Amino acid sequence: MKFDFIEFSGVWKDLIGNPSKPFHIMIYVLPGSGKSTQSVNFVKYIANDHNFKVLFLSKEEGVSNTIQEKFNRLNAFHKNIYITADMPDDLSYFDLLVINSVNEMNMSPDDIRKIQETYPNLSTWQIFKATKEGKFLGQSDFGYLCQVELVCEEGFCQAQKNRFGENVRVGIEF
């Protein structure tokens, strides 16, 4: 078998490793701990350095001043990044779908599985809310649908599960 690996660099290589296409990553933490910021940083990186066409589905914040502020503050606007609050009918144009958040979209593991089956070349970055105990909010089946499970807290992000690399803790650039 032959796999198409992506050579990540810097903090993304430390955090994720070198994923194969398509990859599926979930990220979660309590509110205000950096999951959206880390997600926007990743979107900026993957669009700039790997020419991915990204759909940033911003259901939690909508297409609003707060999401615009994050993209402006992180200098993350790019011609390959599209931001919307609603899931389009066709995702075939995109290389990466960012879902902010799976909880706000009321998605089930079957919904994620259907996206993965319908678009077998589409990578996903799934953002989840967290419980008071710091676990992701949702059914445990979500964890089986990703290769990397990231948790962010107190300005740091670390993989709890990582099939592409180690579980290195990295700082979040706010």
C-alpha positions as CSV (number, residue, x, y, z in Angstrom):
1,M,0.0,0.0,0.0
2,K,1.1,3.5,-0.7
3,F,0.2,6.5,1.5
4,D,0.4,10.2,0.8
5,F,2.1,11.8,3.8
6,I,2.2,15.5,4.6
7,E,5.5,16.7,5.8
8,F,4.5,19.0,8.7
9,S,7.1,21.3,10.2
10,G,7.6,23.3,13.4
11,V,4.9,23.2,16.1
12,W,2.6,21.2,13.9
13,K,5.2,18.4,13.4
14,D,5.8,18.4,17.2
15,L,2.0,18.3,17.9
16,I,0.7,16.0,15.2
17,G,3.7,14.4,13.4
18,N,3.4,13.7,9.6
19,P,-0.2,12.7,8.9
20,S,-1.3,10.8,5.8
21,K,-4.1,12.1,3.6
22,P,-6.9,12.3,4.6
23,F,-6.4,12.9,8.3
24,H,-9.1,13.3,11.0
25,I,-8.3,15.3,14.1
26,M,-10.5,16.3,17.1
27,I,-9.7,19.1,19.5
28,Y,-11.5,20.0,22.8
29,V,-11.2,21.9,26.1
30,L,-13.1,24.1,28.4
31,P,-14.2,27.5,26.9
32,G,-11.5,30.2,26.7
33,S,-8.6,27.8,26.7
34,G,-7.5,28.2,23.1
35,K,-9.2,25.5,20.9
36,S,-10.5,28.1,18.4
37,T,-7.3,30.0,18.4
38,Q,-5.3,26.8,17.9
39,S,-7.7,25.8,15.1
40,V,-7.3,29.1,13.3
41,N,-3.5,28.8,13.6
42,F,-3.7,25.3,12.1
43,V,-6.0,26.6,9.2
44,K,-3.5,29.4,8.5
45,Y,-0.6,26.9,8.4
46,I,-2.3,24.2,6.2
47,A,-3.5,26.8,3.7
48,N,-0.2,28.7,3.5
49,D,2.3,25.9,3.7
50,H,0.4,23.0,2.1
51,N,-2.0,24.8,-0.2
52,F,-5.1,23.1,1.3
53,K,-8.5,24.5,0.4
54,V,-10.2,24.9,3.8
55,L,-13.8,25.3,4.7
56,F,-14.0,26.8,8.2
57,L,-17.6,26.0,9.3
58,S,-18.1,28.5,12.1
59,K,-21.5,27.5,13.6
60,E,-20.4,28.2,17.2
61,E,-19.3,31.8,16.6
62,G,-21.0,32.3,13.2
63,V,-19.6,34.6,10.6
64,S,-19.2,37.4,13.1
65,N,-16.9,40.0,14.5
66,T,-15.4,37.5,17.0
67,I,-14.3,35.0,14.3
68,Q,-13.1,37.9,12.1
69,E,-11.1,39.3,15.1
70,K,-9.4,35.9,15.5
71,F,-8.4,35.6,11.8
72,N,-7.2,39.3,11.8
73,R,-5.2,38.9,15.1
74,L,-3.5,35.8,13.8
75,N,-3.1,37.1,10.3
76,A,-4.9,34.0,9.0
77,F,-6.9,35.3,6.1
78,H,-5.8,33.4,2.9
79,K,-7.3,32.9,-0.6
80,N,-7.8,29.2,0.2
81,I,-9.8,29.7,3.4
82,Y,-13.5,30.0,3.2
83,I,-15.6,30.8,6.3
84,T,-19.3,30.0,6.6
85,A,-21.9,29.3,9.3
86,D,-23.8,26.7,7.3
87,M,-22.8,23.3,5.9
88,P,-22.8,23.5,2.1
89,D,-24.4,20.7,0.0
90,D,-21.1,19.8,-1.7
91,L,-17.7,19.5,0.0
92,S,-15.7,18.1,-2.9
93,Y,-13.9,21.4,-3.6
94,F,-12.2,21.3,-0.2
95,D,-9.2,19.5,1.2
96,L,-10.0,20.2,4.9
97,L,-13.3,20.7,6.7
98,V,-13.1,22.5,10.1
99,I,-16.2,22.1,12.2
100,N,-16.6,24.7,14.9
101,S,-18.2,23.0,16.7
102,V,-19.5,19.5,16.3
103,N,-21.7,20.1,19.3
104,E,-23.2,23.3,17.9
105,M,-23.9,21.5,14.6
106,N,-25.7,18.7,16.6
107,M,-23.7,16.2,14.7
108,S,-23.5,12.5,15.6
109,P,-20.7,10.0,15.0
110,D,-22.8,8.8,12.1
111,D,-22.8,12.3,10.6
112,I,-19.0,12.5,10.7
113,R,-18.8,8.9,9.3
114,K,-21.0,9.9,6.4
115,I,-18.9,12.9,5.6
116,Q,-15.8,10.7,5.7
117,E,-17.4,8.1,3.4
118,T,-18.9,10.5,1.0
119,Y,-15.7,12.6,0.7
120,P,-12.8,10.0,1.1
121,N,-10.1,12.6,0.3
122,L,-11.4,15.2,2.7
123,S,-9.5,15.7,6.0
124,T,-11.4,17.0,9.0
125,W,-10.6,19.1,12.1
126,Q,-13.4,18.6,14.5
127,I,-13.8,21.0,17.4
128,F,-15.7,19.9,20.5
129,K,-16.9,21.5,23.6
130,A,-15.8,19.9,26.9
131,T,-17.4,18.8,30.1
132,K,-16.6,20.4,33.4
133,E,-14.1,17.5,33.9
134,G,-12.2,18.4,30.7
135,K,-13.4,15.5,28.6
136,F,-14.9,16.1,25.2
137,L,-18.7,16.5,25.1
138,G,-20.1,13.7,23.0
139,Q,-20.3,10.0,22.4
140,S,-17.1,8.0,22.7
141,D,-17.5,6.8,19.1
142,F,-16.2,10.2,18.0
143,G,-12.8,9.2,19.2
144,Y,-12.7,6.2,16.9
145,L,-13.3,8.4,13.9
146,C,-10.0,10.4,14.3
147,Q,-6.3,9.6,14.3
148,V,-5.4,12.5,16.6
149,E,-7.2,13.7,19.7
150,L,-5.9,17.1,20.9
151,V,-6.7,18.7,24.3
152,C,-5.9,22.3,25.1
153,E,-5.7,23.8,28.5
154,E,-4.1,26.9,30.1
155,G,-2.3,28.0,26.9
156,F,-1.0,24.6,25.9
157,C,-2.2,21.9,23.5
158,Q,-1.2,18.2,23.6
159,A,-2.3,15.0,21.9
160,Q,-4.1,12.5,24.0
161,K,-4.1,10.1,21.1
162,N,-1.8,10.3,18.1
163,R,-1.3,7.8,15.4
164,F,1.1,10.1,13.5
165,G,3.6,11.2,16.2
166,E,4.3,11.6,19.8
167,N,2.3,13.3,22.6
168,V,4.3,16.5,22.8
169,R,2.8,19.5,24.7
170,V,3.1,22.8,22.8
171,G,2.2,26.4,23.6
172,I,-0.7,28.1,21.9
173,E,0.1,31.4,20.1
174,F,-2.6,33.8,21.1
